[in-house]
Amino acid sequence: MVVALSSPAGPWPAFVTSAPGKVILFGEHAVVYGKTAVAGSLDMRAYALCTPRTDGLARLLLPDISVDATLPFASLPCRASVEQLAHPGDVAGLLAPHVLADYEGGPGRTAILTFAYLCASLVDEAAWAEGFSLCVRSLVPVGSGLGSSAAFHVALATALLRISGRLTAVDALGRKLVDAWAFRGEQVAHGTPSGIDNAVATHGGFLRYTKGAAPQPLGNSAAGGSSSAAGLRMLVCDTHVPKSTMALVAGVRELRDQHTEAIDAVMQAIDSISTRAADLLAAGKPGCAEAERHLAGAVRLNHGLLCALGVGHPALDLVCRVAGQRCMPAKLTGAGGGGCALVLVPAEADEQAVAEVTGELVAAGFACYPTVVGGPGVAMDDFVDGVPVARWVEAAPSELPGGADGQSDLIERFAALPDAALAQLAPRTGT
Ligand code: PMV
């Protein structure tokens, strides 16, 4: 499906990149103490459409966060100065104030910084000569611990790597490159990220992760790799209860200072749950009945242990209770103290029961996202179902005023695609 660019500065077709959000299945908090964690990709993704221009400018359009910036090459810091930065986040000091003037303080500022950092690092003047437009849309809920930032950075880095002529295919080598540059983007945005989010968004499937080691893909999933095993069906439930990851991590540390042996025993128990789950997922049958029974127990146990660490919340317990009443195990995911919970939906689950759980959680004021965990990672395509991306976007239903008239700029049309149309750009499982 993927066609290499004829040359970085030559004519090239519109293309689309995409990358998934993530959910931590097991091991949050314990991972801070060197224990194993397991994360998986969501089927909610960020999508970037990239089109060529003829005026030597680069436009970044992010309708979700009201960013629309058009930059000449000269507004970027030079590559040498970016390479000398002690930390990618220091790029702000290299940018002319007018570049950031319209975006002070908001998420737009971070996006512009990442864009400038990655462009300066990757895209040279020759590749920039004719210019390009990039619009990124995301179906990953923002600020919910579901890896929306990493999905954005992976989609963005992939697009810029391709424009620069450094990436022609999303193979093992390509993914390594994308992961490394997306991590830099995460550093610009978050300072000292662990790297798990960009690794999941890049590789997809399930990953085993321990601090200080490279995340290890568990070659098992629907990620388009060697196996066509199905992913895990889940409901991700956002309680909308605000939480601070930093404060929750600090709280666990304080508890451990007071009750070191007890907390270390809890961490060890979590580690054994994560390790066993990772082994099962690596065996390649996440959805088989035996694995599912095991994972169900692991999910319940892990939630209880996280509550013992003091990171539970009544809203999260409510999710566990509502789901548990219909034989669906649930646990908090991420930092806890609010935020999201995941509900494992067994293969034999009664659809009525799934609808009831969803209905009760929505009635409680929570958002409920049905998802399949363990699907494809980063993707880059020139065609959608055999149709060139540009033609597909032109033909897709749009929310532009006046309807689908085929006249508007491709980027504007992409920005106005309804979410359901956007979701159709997802790579097909197992391809
Ligand atoms: O808040 P989230 O979903 O990004 O997850 C935080 C996970 C912790 O283990 C609590 C912290 C960490 O840095 O791993």
Residues whose N, C-alpha, C, O or C-beta is under 5 A from the ligand:
A	BS01	PMV	E28 H29 V31 G145 T245 T333 G334 A335
